[in-house]
Amino acid sequence: MEYAEFLKGLEPVILGLDRSACALERSVYWSIPDGARRTLSSSYKLADISDDYFDVEASFQIAIQWSNDDGPVVQALRIECVYYGHFHATNPINREHAKKFAETESWLLFWPYVRQFVSDTSARMSIPPVTMPLALGPGDHTYRLQSKTMKRPKRQKQLKPSSK
């Protein structure tokens, strides 16, 4: 069976969060300097395979960090999550096709879930939601942050009751 035929026969059955962890150094986060970097790391692997199904494990690590003059790396925020995907396919499944799909194409299915998880989790930490790129394939990625987006919110003025 050709790879294109294999893809046509794929049916995602389960795509879900398996486990997660996060850490926020609040005092460090609100003093992020210019030049801080956001690192994104993702990996996708074939976790299990049978005649009519296979499983994919997708791991993600997101960090906001920096270092000063050859000093230690200071990490302000870290979010890690692992997603699980269970797929049915035409029997018997070609192991090489399942491995290729897991490592090169499954990210298209997992990425929207990861983007939502990171945005929602960071917002629940009472910091501005961390927005992930629209599409970013497997591997390690680093880009600079603009610290203007990391400033502590200003206090809201209290409204006085109207005397009317």
PyMOL commands that place a pseudoatom at each C-alpha (Angstrom):
pseudoatom trace, name=CA, resn=MET, resi=1, chain=A, elem=C, hetatm=0, pos=[0.000, 0.000, 0.000]
pseudoatom trace, name=CA, resn=GLU, resi=2, chain=A, elem=C, hetatm=0, pos=[1.290, 3.444, -0.924]
pseudoatom trace, name=CA, resn=TYR, resi=3, chain=A, elem=C, hetatm=0, pos=[1.636, 6.161, 1.729]
pseudoatom trace, name=CA, resn=ALA, resi=4, chain=A, elem=C, hetatm=0, pos=[-1.160, 8.256, 0.137]
pseudoatom trace, name=CA, resn=GLU, resi=5, chain=A, elem=C, hetatm=0, pos=[-3.557, 5.306, 0.458]
pseudoatom trace, name=CA, resn=PHE, resi=6, chain=A, elem=C, hetatm=0, pos=[-2.458, 4.808, 4.067]
pseudoatom trace, name=CA, resn=LEU, resi=7, chain=A, elem=C, hetatm=0, pos=[-3.324, 8.469, 4.827]
pseudoatom trace, name=CA, resn=LYS, resi=8, chain=A, elem=C, hetatm=0, pos=[-6.784, 8.120, 3.234]
pseudoatom trace, name=CA, resn=GLY, resi=9, chain=A, elem=C, hetatm=0, pos=[-7.538, 5.190, 5.536]
pseudoatom trace, name=CA, resn=LEU, resi=10, chain=A, elem=C, hetatm=0, pos=[-6.530, 6.982, 8.763]
pseudoatom trace, name=CA, resn=GLU, resi=11, chain=A, elem=C, hetatm=0, pos=[-9.137, 7.646, 11.418]
pseudoatom trace, name=CA, resn=PRO, resi=12, chain=A, elem=C, hetatm=0, pos=[-8.169, 9.661, 14.521]
pseudoatom trace, name=CA, resn=VAL, resi=13, chain=A, elem=C, hetatm=0, pos=[-10.046, 8.068, 17.427]
pseudoatom trace, name=CA, resn=ILE, resi=14, chain=A, elem=C, hetatm=0, pos=[-8.495, 9.779, 20.463]
pseudoatom trace, name=CA, resn=LEU, resi=15, chain=A, elem=C, hetatm=0, pos=[-6.488, 13.008, 20.655]
pseudoatom trace, name=CA, resn=GLY, resi=16, chain=A, elem=C, hetatm=0, pos=[-6.037, 14.097, 24.234]
pseudoatom trace, name=CA, resn=LEU, resi=17, chain=A, elem=C, hetatm=0, pos=[-3.815, 15.473, 26.951]
pseudoatom trace, name=CA, resn=ASP, resi=18, chain=A, elem=C, hetatm=0, pos=[-1.907, 12.715, 28.739]
pseudoatom trace, name=CA, resn=ARG, resi=19, chain=A, elem=C, hetatm=0, pos=[0.055, 14.753, 31.305]
pseudoatom trace, name=CA, resn=SER, resi=20, chain=A, elem=C, hetatm=0, pos=[1.349, 18.256, 31.954]
pseudoatom trace, name=CA, resn=ALA, resi=21, chain=A, elem=C, hetatm=0, pos=[3.499, 20.362, 34.274]
pseudoatom trace, name=CA, resn=CYS, resi=22, chain=A, elem=C, hetatm=0, pos=[4.122, 24.077, 34.592]
pseudoatom trace, name=CA, resn=ALA, resi=23, chain=A, elem=C, hetatm=0, pos=[6.124, 26.522, 36.658]
pseudoatom trace, name=CA, resn=LEU, resi=24, chain=A, elem=C, hetatm=0, pos=[6.044, 30.309, 36.920]
pseudoatom trace, name=CA, resn=GLU, resi=25, chain=A, elem=C, hetatm=0, pos=[8.602, 32.415, 38.744]
pseudoatom trace, name=CA, resn=ARG, resi=26, chain=A, elem=C, hetatm=0, pos=[6.273, 35.388, 39.176]
pseudoatom trace, name=CA, resn=SER, resi=27, chain=A, elem=C, hetatm=0, pos=[8.842, 37.920, 40.402]
pseudoatom trace, name=CA, resn=VAL, resi=28, chain=A, elem=C, hetatm=0, pos=[11.198, 36.963, 37.570]
pseudoatom trace, name=CA, resn=TYR, resi=29, chain=A, elem=C, hetatm=0, pos=[8.437, 36.982, 34.970]
pseudoatom trace, name=CA, resn=TRP, resi=30, chain=A, elem=C, hetatm=0, pos=[7.480, 40.620, 35.604]
pseudoatom trace, name=CA, resn=SER, resi=31, chain=A, elem=C, hetatm=0, pos=[11.091, 41.727, 35.142]
pseudoatom trace, name=CA, resn=ILE, resi=32, chain=A, elem=C, hetatm=0, pos=[11.844, 40.003, 31.835]
pseudoatom trace, name=CA, resn=PRO, resi=33, chain=A, elem=C, hetatm=0, pos=[14.541, 42.007, 30.027]
pseudoatom trace, name=CA, resn=ASP, resi=34, chain=A, elem=C, hetatm=0, pos=[14.750, 42.824, 26.334]
pseudoatom trace, name=CA, resn=GLY, resi=35, chain=A, elem=C, hetatm=0, pos=[16.415, 39.929, 24.613]
pseudoatom trace, name=CA, resn=ALA, resi=36, chain=A, elem=C, hetatm=0, pos=[14.556, 37.227, 26.521]
pseudoatom trace, name=CA, resn=ARG, resi=37, chain=A, elem=C, hetatm=0, pos=[13.776, 34.219, 24.392]
pseudoatom trace, name=CA, resn=ARG, resi=38, chain=A, elem=C, hetatm=0, pos=[10.816, 31.935, 24.044]
pseudoatom trace, name=CA, resn=THR, resi=39, chain=A, elem=C, hetatm=0, pos=[11.893, 28.380, 23.329]
pseudoatom trace, name=CA, resn=LEU, resi=40, chain=A, elem=C, hetatm=0, pos=[9.564, 25.789, 21.892]
pseudoatom trace, name=CA, resn=SER, resi=41, chain=A, elem=C, hetatm=0, pos=[10.487, 22.165, 21.620]
pseudoatom trace, name=CA, resn=SER, resi=42, chain=A, elem=C, hetatm=0, pos=[8.310, 19.407, 20.243]
pseudoatom trace, name=CA, resn=SER, resi=43, chain=A, elem=C, hetatm=0, pos=[8.760, 15.758, 19.419]
pseudoatom trace, name=CA, resn=TYR, resi=44, chain=A, elem=C, hetatm=0, pos=[6.441, 13.164, 17.967]
pseudoatom trace, name=CA, resn=LYS, resi=45, chain=A, elem=C, hetatm=0, pos=[6.955, 9.433, 18.085]
pseudoatom trace, name=CA, resn=LEU, resi=46, chain=A, elem=C, hetatm=0, pos=[5.217, 6.199, 17.299]
pseudoatom trace, name=CA, resn=ALA, resi=47, chain=A, elem=C, hetatm=0, pos=[4.384, 4.796, 20.737]
pseudoatom trace, name=CA, resn=ASP, resi=48, chain=A, elem=C, hetatm=0, pos=[2.550, 1.572, 19.887]
pseudoatom trace, name=CA, resn=ILE, resi=49, chain=A, elem=C, hetatm=0, pos=[1.338, -0.303, 16.807]
pseudoatom trace, name=CA, resn=SER, resi=50, chain=A, elem=C, hetatm=0, pos=[-0.945, -3.253, 16.080]
pseudoatom trace, name=CA, resn=ASP, resi=51, chain=A, elem=C, hetatm=0, pos=[-2.564, -4.661, 12.937]
pseudoatom trace, name=CA, resn=ASP, resi=52, chain=A, elem=C, hetatm=0, pos=[-5.395, -2.114, 12.893]
pseudoatom trace, name=CA, resn=TYR, resi=53, chain=A, elem=C, hetatm=0, pos=[-4.301, 0.786, 15.135]
pseudoatom trace, name=CA, resn=PHE, resi=54, chain=A, elem=C, hetatm=0, pos=[-1.291, 2.798, 16.230]
pseudoatom trace, name=CA, resn=ASP, resi=55, chain=A, elem=C, hetatm=0, pos=[-0.562, 5.369, 18.929]
pseudoatom trace, name=CA, resn=VAL, resi=56, chain=A, elem=C, hetatm=0, pos=[1.413, 8.598, 18.719]
pseudoatom trace, name=CA, resn=GLU, resi=57, chain=A, elem=C, hetatm=0, pos=[2.996, 10.448, 21.648]
pseudoatom trace, name=CA, resn=ALA, resi=58, chain=A, elem=C, hetatm=0, pos=[3.498, 14.187, 21.121]
pseudoatom trace, name=CA, resn=SER, resi=59, chain=A, elem=C, hetatm=0, pos=[5.653, 16.057, 23.667]
pseudoatom trace, name=CA, resn=PHE, resi=60, chain=A, elem=C, hetatm=0, pos=[5.956, 19.835, 24.005]
pseudoatom trace, name=CA, resn=GLN, resi=61, chain=A, elem=C, hetatm=0, pos=[8.087, 22.127, 26.170]
pseudoatom trace, name=CA, resn=ILE, resi=62, chain=A, elem=C, hetatm=0, pos=[7.621, 25.911, 26.162]
pseudoatom trace, name=CA, resn=ALA, resi=63, chain=A, elem=C, hetatm=0, pos=[9.906, 28.219, 28.168]
pseudoatom trace, name=CA, resn=ILE, resi=64, chain=A, elem=C, hetatm=0, pos=[10.544, 31.931, 28.527]
pseudoatom trace, name=CA, resn=GLN, resi=65, chain=A, elem=C, hetatm=0, pos=[14.144, 32.425, 29.622]
pseudoatom trace, name=CA, resn=TRP, resi=66, chain=A, elem=C, hetatm=0, pos=[17.358, 34.443, 29.283]
pseudoatom trace, name=CA, resn=SER, resi=67, chain=A, elem=C, hetatm=0, pos=[20.925, 34.648, 30.535]
pseudoatom trace, name=CA, resn=ASN, resi=68, chain=A, elem=C, hetatm=0, pos=[23.072, 37.653, 31.436]
pseudoatom trace, name=CA, resn=ASP, resi=69, chain=A, elem=C, hetatm=0, pos=[26.749, 37.868, 30.424]
pseudoatom trace, name=CA, resn=ASP, resi=70, chain=A, elem=C, hetatm=0, pos=[27.555, 34.163, 30.472]
pseudoatom trace, name=CA, resn=GLY, resi=71, chain=A, elem=C, hetatm=0, pos=[25.571, 33.719, 33.684]
pseudoatom trace, name=CA, resn=PRO, resi=72, chain=A, elem=C, hetatm=0, pos=[23.129, 30.933, 34.392]
pseudoatom trace, name=CA, resn=VAL, resi=73, chain=A, elem=C, hetatm=0, pos=[19.908, 30.683, 32.400]
pseudoatom trace, name=CA, resn=VAL, resi=74, chain=A, elem=C, hetatm=0, pos=[17.010, 32.358, 34.214]
pseudoatom trace, name=CA, resn=GLN, resi=75, chain=A, elem=C, hetatm=0, pos=[13.688, 30.716, 33.496]
pseudoatom trace, name=CA, resn=ALA, resi=76, chain=A, elem=C, hetatm=0, pos=[10.544, 32.745, 34.120]
pseudoatom trace, name=CA, resn=LEU, resi=77, chain=A, elem=C, hetatm=0, pos=[7.945, 30.350, 32.711]
pseudoatom trace, name=CA, resn=ARG, resi=78, chain=A, elem=C, hetatm=0, pos=[7.881, 26.688, 31.729]
pseudoatom trace, name=CA, resn=ILE, resi=79, chain=A, elem=C, hetatm=0, pos=[4.935, 24.719, 30.398]
pseudoatom trace, name=CA, resn=GLU, resi=80, chain=A, elem=C, hetatm=0, pos=[5.279, 21.075, 29.419]
pseudoatom trace, name=CA, resn=CYS, resi=81, chain=A, elem=C, hetatm=0, pos=[2.605, 18.789, 28.049]
pseudoatom trace, name=CA, resn=VAL, resi=82, chain=A, elem=C, hetatm=0, pos=[2.317, 15.386, 26.436]
pseudoatom trace, name=CA, resn=TYR, resi=83, chain=A, elem=C, hetatm=0, pos=[-0.563, 14.483, 24.151]
pseudoatom trace, name=CA, resn=TYR, resi=84, chain=A, elem=C, hetatm=0, pos=[-1.661, 11.036, 23.102]
pseudoatom trace, name=CA, resn=GLY, resi=85, chain=A, elem=C, hetatm=0, pos=[-3.223, 10.097, 19.774]
pseudoatom trace, name=CA, resn=HIS, resi=86, chain=A, elem=C, hetatm=0, pos=[-4.881, 6.793, 18.937]
pseudoatom trace, name=CA, resn=PHE, resi=87, chain=A, elem=C, hetatm=0, pos=[-5.454, 6.136, 15.234]
pseudoatom trace, name=CA, resn=HIS, resi=88, chain=A, elem=C, hetatm=0, pos=[-7.250, 3.374, 13.378]
pseudoatom trace, name=CA, resn=ALA, resi=89, chain=A, elem=C, hetatm=0, pos=[-6.118, 2.491, 9.864]
pseudoatom trace, name=CA, resn=THR, resi=90, chain=A, elem=C, hetatm=0, pos=[-6.603, -0.076, 7.148]
pseudoatom trace, name=CA, resn=ASN, resi=91, chain=A, elem=C, hetatm=0, pos=[-5.474, -3.517, 8.297]
pseudoatom trace, name=CA, resn=PRO, resi=92, chain=A, elem=C, hetatm=0, pos=[-2.579, -4.424, 8.295]
pseudoatom trace, name=CA, resn=ILE, resi=93, chain=A, elem=C, hetatm=0, pos=[-0.790, -1.212, 9.168]
pseudoatom trace, name=CA, resn=ASN, resi=94, chain=A, elem=C, hetatm=0, pos=[2.583, -0.654, 7.545]
pseudoatom trace, name=CA, resn=ARG, resi=95, chain=A, elem=C, hetatm=0, pos=[4.958, 0.217, 10.412]
pseudoatom trace, name=CA, resn=GLU, resi=96, chain=A, elem=C, hetatm=0, pos=[7.073, 2.561, 8.254]
pseudoatom trace, name=CA, resn=HIS, resi=97, chain=A, elem=C, hetatm=0, pos=[3.966, 4.499, 7.155]
pseudoatom trace, name=CA, resn=ALA, resi=98, chain=A, elem=C, hetatm=0, pos=[2.763, 4.849, 10.764]
pseudoatom trace, name=CA, resn=LYS, resi=99, chain=A, elem=C, hetatm=0, pos=[6.236, 5.987, 11.884]
pseudoatom trace, name=CA, resn=LYS, resi=100, chain=A, elem=C, hetatm=0, pos=[6.476, 8.522, 9.042]
pseudoatom trace, name=CA, resn=PHE, resi=101, chain=A, elem=C, hetatm=0, pos=[3.028, 9.897, 9.881]
pseudoatom trace, name=CA, resn=ALA, resi=102, chain=A, elem=C, hetatm=0, pos=[3.860, 10.140, 13.599]
pseudoatom trace, name=CA, resn=GLU, resi=103, chain=A, elem=C, hetatm=0, pos=[7.170, 11.924, 13.085]
pseudoatom trace, name=CA, resn=THR, resi=104, chain=A, elem=C, hetatm=0, pos=[6.371, 14.246, 10.171]
pseudoatom trace, name=CA, resn=GLU, resi=105, chain=A, elem=C, hetatm=0, pos=[2.643, 14.873, 9.865]
pseudoatom trace, name=CA, resn=SER, resi=106, chain=A, elem=C, hetatm=0, pos=[0.814, 14.210, 13.135]
pseudoatom trace, name=CA, resn=TRP, resi=107, chain=A, elem=C, hetatm=0, pos=[1.845, 17.669, 14.415]
pseudoatom trace, name=CA, resn=LEU, resi=108, chain=A, elem=C, hetatm=0, pos=[-0.899, 19.121, 12.209]
pseudoatom trace, name=CA, resn=LEU, resi=109, chain=A, elem=C, hetatm=0, pos=[-3.495, 17.395, 14.415]
pseudoatom trace, name=CA, resn=PHE, resi=110, chain=A, elem=C, hetatm=0, pos=[-1.873, 18.085, 17.797]
pseudoatom trace, name=CA, resn=TRP, resi=111, chain=A, elem=C, hetatm=0, pos=[-0.765, 21.692, 17.297]
pseudoatom trace, name=CA, resn=PRO, resi=112, chain=A, elem=C, hetatm=0, pos=[-4.192, 23.393, 17.744]
pseudoatom trace, name=CA, resn=TYR, resi=113, chain=A, elem=C, hetatm=0, pos=[-4.661, 21.558, 21.060]
pseudoatom trace, name=CA, resn=VAL, resi=114, chain=A, elem=C, hetatm=0, pos=[-1.204, 22.629, 22.282]
pseudoatom trace, name=CA, resn=ARG, resi=115, chain=A, elem=C, hetatm=0, pos=[-1.768, 26.267, 21.285]
pseudoatom trace, name=CA, resn=GLN, resi=116, chain=A, elem=C, hetatm=0, pos=[-5.036, 26.339, 23.234]
pseudoatom trace, name=CA, resn=PHE, resi=117, chain=A, elem=C, hetatm=0, pos=[-3.509, 24.560, 26.241]
pseudoatom trace, name=CA, resn=VAL, resi=118, chain=A, elem=C, hetatm=0, pos=[-0.567, 26.985, 26.497]
pseudoatom trace, name=CA, resn=SER, resi=119, chain=A, elem=C, hetatm=0, pos=[-2.756, 30.057, 26.047]
pseudoatom trace, name=CA, resn=ASP, resi=120, chain=A, elem=C, hetatm=0, pos=[-5.344, 28.863, 28.574]
pseudoatom trace, name=CA, resn=THR, resi=121, chain=A, elem=C, hetatm=0, pos=[-2.780, 27.649, 31.132]
pseudoatom trace, name=CA, resn=SER, resi=122, chain=A, elem=C, hetatm=0, pos=[-0.775, 30.875, 31.034]
pseudoatom trace, name=CA, resn=ALA, resi=123, chain=A, elem=C, hetatm=0, pos=[-3.957, 32.957, 31.375]
pseudoatom trace, name=CA, resn=ARG, resi=124, chain=A, elem=C, hetatm=0, pos=[-4.958, 30.872, 34.418]
pseudoatom trace, name=CA, resn=MET, resi=125, chain=A, elem=C, hetatm=0, pos=[-1.568, 31.753, 35.927]
pseudoatom trace, name=CA, resn=SER, resi=126, chain=A, elem=C, hetatm=0, pos=[-2.712, 35.410, 35.912]
pseudoatom trace, name=CA, resn=ILE, resi=127, chain=A, elem=C, hetatm=0, pos=[-0.216, 36.495, 33.281]
pseudoatom trace, name=CA, resn=PRO, resi=128, chain=A, elem=C, hetatm=0, pos=[-0.959, 37.620, 29.721]
pseudoatom trace, name=CA, resn=PRO, resi=129, chain=A, elem=C, hetatm=0, pos=[-1.793, 34.528, 27.662]
pseudoatom trace, name=CA, resn=VAL, resi=130, chain=A, elem=C, hetatm=0, pos=[1.209, 33.133, 25.822]
pseudoatom trace, name=CA, resn=THR, resi=131, chain=A, elem=C, hetatm=0, pos=[0.346, 33.040, 22.138]
pseudoatom trace, name=CA, resn=MET, resi=132, chain=A, elem=C, hetatm=0, pos=[1.973, 30.302, 20.104]
pseudoatom trace, name=CA, resn=PRO, resi=133, chain=A, elem=C, hetatm=0, pos=[2.710, 30.593, 16.382]
pseudoatom trace, name=CA, resn=LEU, resi=134, chain=A, elem=C, hetatm=0, pos=[-0.089, 29.491, 14.077]
pseudoatom trace, name=CA, resn=ALA, resi=135, chain=A, elem=C, hetatm=0, pos=[1.937, 26.597, 12.713]
pseudoatom trace, name=CA, resn=LEU, resi=136, chain=A, elem=C, hetatm=0, pos=[5.270, 25.241, 13.857]
pseudoatom trace, name=CA, resn=GLY, resi=137, chain=A, elem=C, hetatm=0, pos=[6.443, 21.753, 12.926]
pseudoatom trace, name=CA, resn=PRO, resi=138, chain=A, elem=C, hetatm=0, pos=[8.539, 19.308, 14.934]
pseudoatom trace, name=CA, resn=GLY, resi=139, chain=A, elem=C, hetatm=0, pos=[11.870, 20.317, 16.460]
pseudoatom trace, name=CA, resn=ASP, resi=140, chain=A, elem=C, hetatm=0, pos=[13.401, 23.075, 18.558]
pseudoatom trace, name=CA, resn=HIS, resi=141, chain=A, elem=C, hetatm=0, pos=[12.560, 26.713, 17.897]
pseudoatom trace, name=CA, resn=THR, resi=142, chain=A, elem=C, hetatm=0, pos=[13.748, 29.909, 19.591]
pseudoatom trace, name=CA, resn=TYR, resi=143, chain=A, elem=C, hetatm=0, pos=[12.684, 33.490, 19.049]
pseudoatom trace, name=CA, resn=ARG, resi=144, chain=A, elem=C, hetatm=0, pos=[13.035, 36.802, 20.863]
pseudoatom trace, name=CA, resn=LEU, resi=145, chain=A, elem=C, hetatm=0, pos=[10.261, 38.333, 22.899]
pseudoatom trace, name=CA, resn=GLN, resi=146, chain=A, elem=C, hetatm=0, pos=[9.339, 41.953, 23.086]
pseudoatom trace, name=CA, resn=SER, resi=147, chain=A, elem=C, hetatm=0, pos=[9.347, 42.704, 26.812]
pseudoatom trace, name=CA, resn=LYS, resi=148, chain=A, elem=C, hetatm=0, pos=[6.650, 45.350, 26.280]
pseudoatom trace, name=CA, resn=THR, resi=149, chain=A, elem=C, hetatm=0, pos=[4.163, 42.491, 26.214]
pseudoatom trace, name=CA, resn=MET, resi=150, chain=A, elem=C, hetatm=0, pos=[5.385, 41.268, 29.630]
pseudoatom trace, name=CA, resn=LYS, resi=151, chain=A, elem=C, hetatm=0, pos=[4.778, 44.342, 31.755]
pseudoatom trace, name=CA, resn=ARG, resi=152, chain=A, elem=C, hetatm=0, pos=[2.864, 44.096, 35.002]
pseudoatom trace, name=CA, resn=PRO, resi=153, chain=A, elem=C, hetatm=0, pos=[-0.703, 45.334, 34.560]
pseudoatom trace, name=CA, resn=LYS, resi=154, chain=A, elem=C, hetatm=0, pos=[-1.425, 48.789, 35.975]
pseudoatom trace, name=CA, resn=ARG, resi=155, chain=A, elem=C, hetatm=0, pos=[-3.915, 49.222, 38.771]
pseudoatom trace, name=CA, resn=GLN, resi=156, chain=A, elem=C, hetatm=0, pos=[-7.380, 50.192, 37.722]
pseudoatom trace, name=CA, resn=LYS, resi=157, chain=A, elem=C, hetatm=0, pos=[-8.788, 53.358, 39.229]
pseudoatom trace, name=CA, resn=GLN, resi=158, chain=A, elem=C, hetatm=0, pos=[-11.760, 52.804, 41.463]
pseudoatom trace, name=CA, resn=LEU, resi=159, chain=A, elem=C, hetatm=0, pos=[-14.938, 54.265, 40.078]
pseudoatom trace, name=CA, resn=LYS, resi=160, chain=A, elem=C, hetatm=0, pos=[-16.802, 56.518, 42.465]
pseudoatom trace, name=CA, resn=PRO, resi=161, chain=A, elem=C, hetatm=0, pos=[-20.544, 56.068, 42.762]
pseudoatom trace, name=CA, resn=SER, resi=162, chain=A, elem=C, hetatm=0, pos=[-22.609, 58.591, 40.940]
pseudoatom trace, name=CA, resn=SER, resi=163, chain=A, elem=C, hetatm=0, pos=[-24.422, 61.124, 43.166]
pseudoatom trace, name=CA, resn=LYS, resi=164, chain=A, elem=C, hetatm=0, pos=[-27.523, 61.165, 40.972]
for i in range(1, 164): cmd.bond("trace and resi %d" % i, "trace and resi %d" % (i + 1))
show_as sticks, trace
zoom trace
